[in-house]
């Protein structure tokens, strides 16, 4: 992969950032992490971006992955519920990075397993399951960099509530736009 295609230039800056690490997903979607600067450990912070073949580099918003899960729910709500329960378990298991070397050399743990387990919903929605799992795995680790942070976990729990008939579409999307 030509990493020049994965570079980005923040508005108002005259510098290009390359990924610290990237992974190639199903369908040649590339997910990368870039140096961030927020939270309690700005040196360990990272930004997640992805690039689909033939498209521009994007930063996934919470609304993007949430809407994807809502669309997947229309195909199989029970399977999406199981997927989200697994993602909450992953959230509970992952630990934040302790060093920049650990972050920069990180190998994803869950995408292949989840892609195999949830193949039935892989072709509905926007993201493939391995890409969605990667985003969630990385977002979970990033949130845990800050003591007391919980918004991402709350979003996963809201989706679970939706799949169990406790929350409606508008509650989920509305909340995701505020985060």
C-alpha positions as CSV (number, residue, x, y, z in Angstrom):
1,X,0.0,0.0,0.0
2,X,1.3,3.4,-1.0
3,X,1.2,5.3,2.4
4,X,1.1,8.6,0.5
5,X,-2.5,7.8,-0.2
6,X,-3.1,7.4,3.5
7,X,-1.6,10.8,4.4
8,X,-3.8,13.7,5.6
9,X,-3.4,17.4,6.0
10,X,-5.4,19.1,8.8
11,X,-7.1,22.3,7.9
12,X,-4.9,25.4,8.5
13,X,-1.7,23.4,8.8
14,X,1.1,23.0,6.3
15,X,2.1,19.4,7.4
16,X,1.0,16.0,6.2
17,X,0.5,13.1,8.7
18,X,1.2,9.5,7.8
19,X,-0.4,6.5,9.7
20,X,1.5,5.1,12.6
21,X,0.1,1.8,11.7
22,X,-2.5,0.5,9.3
23,X,-4.4,-2.7,8.5
24,X,-6.0,-3.9,5.2
25,X,-9.5,-5.1,5.6
26,X,-11.8,-7.1,3.4
27,X,-12.6,-5.3,0.2
28,X,-9.3,-3.5,0.4
29,X,-10.5,-0.9,3.0
30,X,-7.5,0.3,4.9
31,X,-7.9,1.4,8.6
32,X,-5.1,3.4,10.1
33,X,-4.2,5.2,13.3
34,X,-2.5,8.6,13.4
35,X,-0.9,10.5,16.2
36,X,-3.5,12.3,18.3
37,X,-3.1,15.0,21.0
38,X,-6.0,14.7,23.4
39,X,-6.8,13.2,26.8
40,X,-4.7,12.4,29.8
41,X,-1.9,10.8,27.6
42,X,-1.6,12.9,24.5
43,X,1.5,11.1,23.4
44,X,-0.5,7.8,23.4
45,X,-3.6,9.3,21.8
46,X,-4.5,8.3,18.3
47,X,-6.9,9.2,15.6
48,X,-8.6,6.5,13.5
49,X,-9.1,7.0,9.8
50,X,-10.1,4.7,7.0
51,X,-9.9,4.6,3.2
52,X,-12.0,2.5,0.9
53,X,-10.7,1.6,-2.5
54,X,-11.2,4.5,-4.9
55,X,-12.4,6.9,-2.2
56,X,-10.9,9.5,0.0
57,X,-9.5,9.1,3.5
58,X,-12.2,9.5,6.1
59,X,-12.5,9.9,9.8
60,X,-15.4,7.6,11.0
61,X,-17.9,9.4,13.1
62,X,-19.9,7.6,15.7
63,X,-23.0,8.3,13.6
64,X,-21.5,6.4,10.7
65,X,-20.9,3.1,12.6
66,X,-24.2,3.4,14.5
67,X,-26.3,3.9,11.4
68,X,-24.4,0.9,9.9
69,X,-25.5,-1.2,12.8
70,X,-29.1,0.1,12.6
71,X,-29.2,-0.9,8.9
72,X,-27.7,-4.4,9.7
73,X,-30.4,-4.7,12.4
74,X,-33.0,-4.6,9.6
75,X,-31.6,-7.8,8.2
76,X,-31.1,-9.6,11.5
77,X,-31.7,-7.8,14.8
78,X,-30.8,-10.8,16.9
79,X,-27.4,-11.3,15.2
80,X,-26.6,-7.5,15.6
81,X,-27.6,-7.8,19.2
82,X,-25.1,-10.7,19.7
83,X,-22.4,-8.7,17.8
84,X,-22.9,-5.7,20.0
85,X,-22.8,-7.9,23.1
86,X,-19.5,-9.3,21.8
87,X,-18.3,-5.7,21.2
88,X,-19.2,-4.7,24.8
89,X,-17.2,-7.7,26.0
90,X,-14.3,-6.6,23.8
91,X,-14.6,-3.1,25.2
92,X,-14.4,-4.6,28.7
93,X,-11.3,-6.7,27.8
94,X,-9.1,-4.3,25.9
95,X,-6.6,-2.2,27.7
96,X,-5.2,1.2,26.7
97,X,-1.7,1.4,25.3
98,X,1.0,1.9,27.8
99,X,3.8,3.0,25.4
100,X,4.0,4.5,22.0
101,X,5.9,1.4,20.8
102,X,3.0,-0.8,21.9
103,X,0.5,1.4,20.1
104,X,2.6,1.6,16.9
105,X,3.2,-2.1,16.7
106,X,-0.3,-3.2,17.7
107,X,-1.9,-6.2,15.9
108,X,-5.7,-6.3,15.8
109,X,-7.2,-9.2,17.8
110,X,-10.9,-9.4,16.9
111,X,-11.7,-8.6,13.3
112,X,-11.1,-12.0,11.7
113,X,-13.0,-13.9,14.4
114,X,-16.0,-11.5,14.3
115,X,-16.1,-11.5,10.5
116,X,-16.3,-15.3,10.5
117,X,-18.9,-15.4,13.3
118,X,-21.1,-12.7,11.8
119,X,-20.8,-13.5,8.1
120,X,-24.6,-13.4,7.7
121,X,-24.7,-9.6,8.3
122,X,-21.4,-8.8,6.6
123,X,-23.0,-7.7,3.3
124,X,-25.7,-5.5,4.8
125,X,-25.1,-1.9,5.8
126,X,-22.1,0.1,4.8
127,X,-19.1,-1.5,6.6
128,X,-17.8,-5.0,6.4
129,X,-17.8,-6.7,9.8
130,X,-13.9,-6.8,10.0
131,X,-13.8,-3.0,9.4
132,X,-16.6,-2.3,11.9
133,X,-14.9,-4.6,14.5
134,X,-11.6,-2.8,13.9
135,X,-13.2,0.6,14.4
136,X,-14.8,-0.6,17.6
137,X,-11.7,-2.3,18.9
138,X,-9.6,0.9,18.3
139,X,-12.3,3.3,19.6
140,X,-12.5,1.2,22.8
141,X,-8.8,1.4,23.4
142,X,-8.8,5.1,22.7
143,X,-11.6,5.8,25.1
144,X,-9.8,3.9,27.8
145,X,-6.9,6.3,27.5
146,X,-8.9,8.7,29.5
147,X,-10.0,7.9,33.1
148,X,-13.7,8.0,33.5
149,X,-14.6,8.2,29.8
150,X,-17.7,6.3,28.9
151,X,-19.5,7.8,25.9
152,X,-18.4,5.2,23.4
153,X,-19.5,2.4,25.8
154,X,-22.8,4.1,26.2
155,X,-23.3,4.1,22.4
156,X,-22.7,0.4,22.3
157,X,-25.2,-0.1,25.1
158,X,-27.8,2.1,23.3
159,X,-27.5,-0.1,20.1
160,X,-28.0,-3.1,22.3
161,X,-31.1,-1.5,23.7
162,X,-32.3,-0.9,20.2
163,X,-31.8,-4.5,19.2
164,X,-33.8,-5.5,22.3
165,X,-36.7,-3.1,21.5
166,X,-35.9,-0.7,24.4
167,X,-34.7,2.2,22.3
168,X,-35.9,3.6,19.0
169,X,-34.0,4.7,15.9
170,X,-34.3,8.5,16.7
171,X,-32.9,8.1,20.2
172,X,-29.9,6.3,18.9
173,X,-29.1,8.6,16.0
174,X,-29.8,11.7,18.0
175,X,-27.4,10.6,20.8
176,X,-24.7,9.7,18.3
177,X,-24.8,13.2,16.8
178,X,-24.1,14.8,20.2
179,X,-21.0,12.7,20.9
